[in-house]
Amino acid sequence: MPLALLALAIGAFGIGATEFVIMGLLPEVAGTFGVSIPTAGYLATGYALGVVVGAPVLAVAGARISRKRMLMALMGLFIAGNALSAVAPVFAVMLAGRIIASLAHGAFFGIGAIVAASLVAPHRRAGAIALMFTGLTVANVVGVPLGTWLGQQVSWRATFAVIAGIGVIALAGVAALVPHGDRSPDTDAAATSRSGGLRGELAAFRNAQVLLAMAMTVLGFGGVFAAVTYLAPMMTDAAGYAPGAVTWLLVLFGLGMLIGNLAGGRYADRALMPMLYVSLGGLAVLLALFTVAAHHRAGAAILLPLIGGFGFATVAPLQKRVLDHAAQAPTLASAVNIGAFNLGNALAAWLGGVALGAGFGPTSPNAVGAAMALAALALAVAATVLERRDKPARPERDACREGAAGPEGPAEPEGAAVGPGVSPGPPSTVRSGG
C-alpha cells in the first residue's frame, strides 16, 4: 500500500480522537469552566453540528481545487480548532475551537476516500479506503482511552494539545506523501458534477428512500450517543466507578464498536435490511436495559461493549443504503450522510442533556437513546413497505424497455442509445438496496 495512505490514516486517527475523547472528559472540562455537565455536553453537540454543516459545503468546494491542497487545508482547520480548545480561557472559546475542528471532519473522510481509491489499482480500492478508515477505528480503541487518561492525570488541555500535534503530523504526511496528481477520472467526483452539476447532485434528495435512509442514520446512530456522551458521569455517579475506570470502560466500548463495525460491513451486502432490523432492534433493547444496568458495575461493564457493537453494526448498512439509492450522486450523498451521523450525535447529546436537566436521573439518556433506536427501526420497516409497494409497477416499465410494442411502435432494441452521453448497455435492473 502507498505511504500516502498512512498519512490519511493518521488524519483519520486524529479526527476520531478529537470527536470522541470529549465524552470521557466532560467532568474535568465542566469543572474548569464552572458549568454543568449538560452545558459541557454542548461541546459534543457543537462538534456534531459543525460536521453537519462542513461535510457537504467543503466536499463540494473540494471538487474545484486540488484534492491534496484541500486535504492540507482541512488539516489546517483541524489543528487550529484543537489548539484553540487547548488554550481556551472561557467555555465559549473552547466551543468555538470544537466547531472549527469539526468543519474538517466530514470533508476529510469524503475527499480522503476518493484520494485513497485513486492511489491504487482498481481491484485494491476497497482495501485502500478501509485502511484509511482504520485510523478512525483505532482512535476509538486506543486514542480515546489514552486521551481520557491523559486528561484525567495531567490536564484535558494536554489532551487537545497532543491531538493538535497529531494533526501537524498528518498535515506533514499529506504534504510529503500524497501525490499532486491525485485526480483519477474513474474516481473523480467532478465527473458527476460535469454530467449534471450541483442540480444533478441534489436530485438524489428527491428520492424518498434516500431521505428515509438518512433519517434512519440520524436516529439509529444517534441512539448510541445519547448514552455514550454522558458515559463518564453515568459511570461515576450511577455505577459507582472511580473516574480513572472510565478509561477502561471506553476501551470496552471501543472493542465492541470494532467488532460490530466489522460485522456490519461483512453482512451489509448479503442481507442489508435484515441486518438493520437486528442491529437497530438489538440496540433499542440494550439501551433500555442499560437504563437499569448502568446502576451496577458488572451490568455496565457487560452491556457497554454490546451497545458499541450493535450501534456501530448500523454504520455500514446505513451508508450502503444511502449510496444504493443515490447512485447518481454518491459524493454529495455520502458527505451528507456523514453529516447525518453527526446530526444524530448532536440531537442525542441535546436530548440526553434535557433528560438530565429535568432531573430524571444519571441513566435517563439511555432511555432517550432507546427511543431513538426504536424510531429508526420503525423507519426501516416503513422504507421496506414503501419499496415493496413500488415494485409491482417496475416490471411493466422494464418489459417495455425490452421490446414490448406500444402506440408509437416497437421499443428501442436492447443496447440502443437512450440519450446523449448514455452508453449502450443491458436492460435496466431494479436496485433494491437490500
Legacy VTK file of the C-alpha trace (Angstrom):
# vtk DataFile Version 3.0
C-alpha trace
ASCII
DATASET POLYDATA
POINTS 434 float
0.000 0.000 0.000
1.261 3.533 -0.785
2.660 5.501 2.150
0.157 8.251 1.362
-2.495 6.005 2.898
-0.613 6.167 6.184
-0.886 9.958 6.156
-4.636 9.701 5.562
-4.993 7.123 8.346
-3.133 9.392 10.775
-5.514 12.208 9.908
-8.477 9.890 10.467
-6.988 8.848 13.820
-6.721 12.467 14.965
-10.250 13.303 13.837
-11.687 10.235 15.578
-9.798 11.053 18.769
-10.951 14.661 18.990
-14.567 13.777 18.257
-14.958 11.109 20.928
-12.444 11.994 23.659
-14.683 14.748 24.994
-17.071 12.064 26.313
-14.584 10.939 28.935
-13.509 14.467 29.866
-16.844 16.207 30.437
-16.489 16.345 34.259
-12.985 17.822 34.044
-13.938 20.412 31.425
-17.120 21.331 33.286
-15.113 21.804 36.491
-12.541 24.048 34.808
-15.138 26.413 33.364
-17.659 26.170 36.203
-20.524 24.886 34.040
-22.906 21.960 34.475
-22.428 18.582 32.812
-25.384 19.182 30.431
-23.848 22.521 29.434
-20.467 20.861 28.864
-22.326 18.385 26.626
-22.706 21.227 24.110
-19.061 20.590 23.223
-20.213 17.302 21.690
-23.324 18.883 20.204
-21.414 21.796 18.677
-18.834 19.485 17.122
-21.523 17.304 15.588
-23.391 20.286 14.149
-20.143 21.578 12.661
-19.717 18.277 10.823
-23.293 18.519 9.539
-22.577 21.936 8.013
-18.986 21.376 6.956
-19.361 17.974 5.281
-21.463 18.937 2.236
-20.178 22.515 1.869
-16.486 21.652 1.929
-16.964 18.443 -0.067
-18.464 20.467 -2.920
-15.748 23.111 -2.610
-13.113 20.395 -2.651
-14.184 19.232 -6.107
-12.991 22.537 -7.572
-9.396 22.511 -6.316
-6.568 20.025 -5.946
-7.569 17.344 -3.500
-4.099 17.419 -1.956
-4.437 21.138 -1.226
-7.947 20.604 0.107
-6.799 17.870 2.480
-3.986 20.116 3.702
-6.420 22.983 4.261
-8.756 20.687 6.181
-5.904 19.520 8.410
-5.054 23.190 8.985
-8.599 23.787 10.259
-8.325 20.700 12.436
-5.040 21.863 14.004
-6.317 25.395 14.605
-9.515 24.193 16.254
-7.795 21.774 18.639
-5.069 24.286 19.518
-7.755 26.863 20.339
-9.560 24.304 22.519
-6.318 23.548 24.384
-5.749 27.195 25.375
-9.366 28.372 25.662
-9.746 30.823 28.582
-13.556 30.512 28.733
-16.145 27.923 27.735
-17.372 29.883 24.707
-13.883 29.942 23.198
-13.496 26.195 23.664
-16.849 25.649 21.977
-15.642 27.779 19.063
-12.488 25.671 18.827
-14.535 22.478 18.740
-16.683 23.825 15.903
-13.634 24.939 13.885
-12.066 21.483 14.225
-15.342 19.796 13.285
-15.564 21.549 9.915
-12.722 19.333 8.654
-14.343 16.049 9.693
-16.850 15.090 7.002
-14.986 16.561 4.035
-11.713 14.918 5.079
-13.307 11.477 5.075
-15.229 12.121 1.853
-12.298 13.544 -0.119
-9.762 11.272 1.569
-11.662 8.168 0.473
-11.551 9.329 -3.161
-7.820 10.048 -2.913
-7.182 6.667 -1.284
-9.005 4.921 -4.128
-7.017 6.843 -6.728
-3.692 5.721 -5.271
-4.075 2.018 -6.024
-5.217 -0.342 -8.764
-8.991 -0.743 -9.221
-9.102 -4.177 -7.577
-7.467 -2.790 -4.415
-9.547 0.362 -3.870
-11.871 -1.036 -1.211
-8.863 -2.138 0.828
-7.239 1.273 0.452
-10.363 3.073 1.672
-10.723 0.614 4.547
-7.095 1.236 5.531
-7.754 4.960 5.791
-10.815 4.368 7.983
-8.773 2.072 10.201
-7.381 5.258 11.722
-10.861 6.173 12.983
-11.393 2.710 14.447
-8.011 2.653 16.203
-8.744 6.113 17.602
-11.770 4.743 19.420
-9.995 1.657 20.742
-6.664 3.268 21.691
-6.629 7.038 21.165
-9.767 7.948 23.108
-8.934 5.912 26.232
-5.366 7.249 26.254
-6.632 10.806 25.708
-9.089 10.366 28.581
-6.329 9.033 30.841
-4.023 11.944 29.926
-6.814 14.444 30.559
-7.581 12.990 33.982
-3.963 12.526 35.097
-2.403 15.697 33.644
-4.966 18.074 32.119
-7.665 17.954 29.500
-5.783 20.820 27.833
-2.813 18.485 27.336
-5.111 16.036 25.556
-6.197 18.594 22.979
-2.637 19.855 22.568
-1.482 16.309 21.738
-4.354 15.896 19.262
-3.325 19.145 17.570
0.173 17.678 17.324
-1.229 14.585 15.626
-2.840 16.947 13.132
0.553 18.502 12.420
1.987 15.032 11.700
-0.939 14.247 9.386
-0.548 17.573 7.570
3.165 16.928 7.043
2.373 13.421 5.803
-0.208 14.653 3.300
2.194 17.342 2.063
5.060 14.895 1.642
3.334 11.693 0.545
0.074 12.451 -1.275
0.927 12.987 -4.962
-0.043 16.197 -6.728
-1.710 14.222 -9.498
-4.331 12.871 -7.136
-7.168 13.004 -9.634
-8.326 9.808 -11.252
-11.030 10.024 -13.941
-12.977 6.998 -12.759
-12.877 8.023 -9.090
-13.245 11.751 -9.626
-16.311 13.264 -8.025
-16.108 16.076 -10.558
-17.171 13.624 -13.242
-20.599 13.542 -11.693
-20.654 17.304 -11.373
-19.755 17.731 -15.048
-22.611 15.491 -16.132
-25.297 17.044 -14.005
-23.795 19.850 -11.975
-24.982 20.681 -8.489
-28.588 20.250 -9.620
-27.784 16.675 -10.592
-26.227 16.028 -7.196
-29.233 17.494 -5.391
-31.682 15.453 -7.472
-30.873 12.384 -5.373
-32.527 14.036 -2.391
-35.904 13.891 -4.130
-35.783 10.115 -3.654
-37.886 9.177 -0.616
-35.665 6.170 0.103
-32.571 8.394 0.346
-34.330 10.659 2.839
-35.620 7.708 4.855
-32.144 6.183 4.970
-30.656 9.437 6.226
-33.384 9.733 8.852
-32.503 6.196 9.985
-28.894 7.329 10.235
-29.804 10.305 12.420
-31.997 8.323 14.810
-30.219 4.961 14.811
-26.641 6.107 15.275
-27.790 8.968 17.477
-29.266 6.459 19.907
-25.766 5.281 20.783
-24.568 8.774 21.608
-27.485 9.658 23.818
-25.865 7.224 26.242
-22.162 7.479 25.416
-21.962 11.288 25.503
-22.751 11.166 29.226
-20.893 7.937 29.953
-18.341 9.463 32.359
-20.843 10.979 34.831
-23.122 7.959 34.390
-20.392 5.509 35.375
-19.150 7.567 38.327
-22.488 8.779 39.718
-24.712 5.761 38.987
-22.463 2.691 38.680
-20.014 3.889 41.327
-16.813 3.560 39.290
-13.809 5.719 40.097
-13.057 8.395 37.466
-9.953 6.501 36.368
-12.047 3.462 35.429
-13.776 5.428 32.672
-10.683 4.890 30.519
-11.065 1.107 30.597
-14.808 1.300 30.088
-14.120 3.283 26.910
-11.754 0.512 25.834
-14.603 -1.994 26.248
-16.897 0.249 24.224
-14.217 0.629 21.545
-13.672 -3.117 21.245
-17.401 -3.666 20.873
-17.505 -0.923 18.262
-14.656 -2.527 16.307
-16.311 -5.959 16.247
-19.727 -4.520 15.412
-18.347 -2.383 12.604
-16.634 -5.391 11.019
-19.791 -7.491 11.345
-21.980 -4.766 9.866
-19.618 -4.364 6.924
-19.465 -8.111 6.324
-23.195 -8.737 6.266
-24.483 -5.497 4.705
-24.011 -6.833 1.157
-25.647 -10.168 1.985
-28.829 -9.025 3.731
-28.864 -5.285 4.282
-32.322 -4.678 5.696
-32.361 -7.769 7.958
-29.002 -6.589 9.295
-30.538 -3.206 10.072
-33.534 -4.803 11.774
-31.279 -6.858 14.031
-28.832 -4.086 14.865
-31.433 -1.372 15.484
-33.771 -3.677 17.401
-30.914 -5.036 19.496
-29.647 -1.519 20.167
-33.066 -0.363 21.387
-33.332 -3.330 23.781
-29.777 -2.922 25.089
-30.177 0.804 25.738
-33.441 0.200 27.581
-31.704 -2.416 29.733
-28.750 -0.084 30.284
-31.073 2.405 31.984
-31.237 -0.072 34.863
-27.953 -1.977 34.419
-25.872 1.221 34.497
-26.565 1.394 38.238
-24.425 -1.707 38.712
-20.750 -2.091 37.872
-21.000 -5.585 36.412
-24.100 -4.776 34.377
-22.497 -1.664 32.968
-19.293 -3.492 32.018
-21.235 -6.255 30.252
-23.685 -4.097 28.315
-21.332 -1.306 27.270
-19.391 -3.309 24.614
-22.679 -4.779 23.370
-24.072 -1.272 22.873
-20.921 -0.339 20.980
-21.211 -3.475 18.850
-24.880 -3.171 17.920
-24.606 0.595 17.498
-21.672 0.514 15.091
-23.088 -2.502 13.240
-25.556 0.013 11.773
-22.859 2.163 10.136
-22.035 0.105 7.030
-25.652 -0.881 6.255
-26.877 2.704 6.645
-24.094 4.099 4.454
-24.704 1.450 1.795
-28.461 2.067 1.897
-27.902 5.735 1.075
-25.437 5.001 -1.735
-27.686 2.315 -3.243
-30.497 4.813 -3.656
-28.283 7.786 -4.613
-26.042 6.123 -7.193
-26.330 9.174 -9.468
-24.856 11.443 -6.775
-22.699 9.332 -4.473
-20.193 12.011 -3.446
-22.606 14.589 -2.076
-24.940 11.947 -0.669
-22.047 10.250 1.111
-20.859 13.539 2.607
-24.371 14.473 3.711
-24.834 11.065 5.316
-21.628 11.582 7.303
-23.255 14.803 8.442
-26.396 12.827 9.292
-24.428 10.584 11.643
-23.216 13.665 13.454
-26.615 15.337 13.395
-27.819 12.262 15.268
-24.966 12.710 17.737
-25.914 16.347 18.288
-29.612 15.599 18.684
-28.901 12.751 21.082
-26.475 14.797 23.189
-29.023 17.617 23.431
-31.948 15.325 24.315
-29.824 13.457 26.833
-28.889 16.767 28.430
-32.562 17.742 28.567
-33.368 14.492 30.370
-30.566 15.090 32.863
-31.552 18.724 33.380
-35.150 17.692 34.031
-33.996 15.551 36.941
-34.758 12.105 35.501
-31.502 10.689 36.840
-27.982 9.981 35.546
-29.057 7.000 33.413
-32.003 8.747 31.738
-30.055 9.445 28.497
-30.164 5.689 27.864
-33.951 5.802 27.670
-33.657 8.634 25.154
-31.281 6.508 23.078
-33.611 3.501 23.213
-36.496 5.632 21.917
-34.340 6.965 19.067
-33.203 3.475 18.043
-36.796 2.225 18.136
-37.875 5.127 15.920
-35.096 4.246 13.453
-36.309 0.634 13.381
-39.827 1.858 12.600
-38.446 3.914 9.693
-36.561 0.869 8.402
-39.795 -1.127 8.339
-41.599 1.773 6.643
-38.863 2.002 3.998
-39.207 -1.702 3.226
-43.004 -1.447 2.963
-42.712 1.551 0.637
-40.127 -0.220 -1.501
-42.257 -3.333 -1.864
-45.325 -1.254 -2.689
-43.464 0.473 -5.523
-42.058 -2.726 -7.056
-45.136 -4.057 -8.957
-45.128 -1.112 -11.371
-41.477 -1.525 -12.293
-41.538 -4.867 -14.169
-44.064 -3.391 -16.611
-41.722 -0.483 -17.380
-38.799 -2.882 -17.791
-40.828 -5.049 -20.185
-41.496 -2.020 -22.355
-37.813 -1.246 -22.468
-37.016 -4.816 -23.548
-39.129 -4.687 -26.696
-42.840 -4.572 -25.964
-44.666 -2.665 -28.705
-46.646 0.429 -27.879
-48.701 3.046 -29.725
-45.549 4.544 -31.207
-44.183 1.218 -32.454
-41.666 -1.196 -31.006
-39.375 -0.091 -28.206
-35.725 0.511 -28.860
-33.722 -2.685 -29.151
-31.526 -3.805 -26.305
-28.282 -1.867 -26.254
-29.590 1.136 -28.217
-28.591 4.594 -27.097
-31.174 6.100 -24.790
-29.986 9.648 -24.665
-26.975 11.899 -25.069
-23.975 10.776 -23.087
-25.559 7.439 -22.070
-23.622 4.358 -23.086
-25.398 1.343 -24.564
-25.913 -1.441 -22.045
-28.167 -4.230 -20.920
-31.743 -3.681 -19.789
-32.020 -1.793 -16.535
-32.310 -3.728 -13.342
-34.112 -2.707 -10.193
-31.804 -1.872 -7.317
-33.494 -2.984 -4.170
-30.972 -1.531 -1.768
-31.245 -4.534 0.456
LINES 1 435
434 0 1 2 3 4 5 6 7 8 9 10 11 12 13 14 15 16 17 18 19 20 21 22 23 24 25 26 27 28 29 30 31 32 33 34 35 36 37 38 39 40 41 42 43 44 45 46 47 48 49 50 51 52 53 54 55 56 57 58 59 60 61 62 63 64 65 66 67 68 69 70 71 72 73 74 75 76 77 78 79 80 81 82 83 84 85 86 87 88 89 90 91 92 93 94 95 96 97 98 99 100 101 102 103 104 105 106 107 108 109 110 111 112 113 114 115 116 117 118 119 120 121 122 123 124 125 126 127 128 129 130 131 132 133 134 135 136 137 138 139 140 141 142 143 144 145 146 147 148 149 150 151 152 153 154 155 156 157 158 159 160 161 162 163 164 165 166 167 168 169 170 171 172 173 174 175 176 177 178 179 180 181 182 183 184 185 186 187 188 189 190 191 192 193 194 195 196 197 198 199 200 201 202 203 204 205 206 207 208 209 210 211 212 213 214 215 216 217 218 219 220 221 222 223 224 225 226 227 228 229 230 231 232 233 234 235 236 237 238 239 240 241 242 243 244 245 246 247 248 249 250 251 252 253 254 255 256 257 258 259 260 261 262 263 264 265 266 267 268 269 270 271 272 273 274 275 276 277 278 279 280 281 282 283 284 285 286 287 288 289 290 291 292 293 294 295 296 297 298 299 300 301 302 303 304 305 306 307 308 309 310 311 312 313 314 315 316 317 318 319 320 321 322 323 324 325 326 327 328 329 330 331 332 333 334 335 336 337 338 339 340 341 342 343 344 345 346 347 348 349 350 351 352 353 354 355 356 357 358 359 360 361 362 363 364 365 366 367 368 369 370 371 372 373 374 375 376 377 378 379 380 381 382 383 384 385 386 387 388 389 390 391 392 393 394 395 396 397 398 399 400 401 402 403 404 405 406 407 408 409 410 411 412 413 414 415 416 417 418 419 420 421 422 423 424 425 426 427 428 429 430 431 432 433
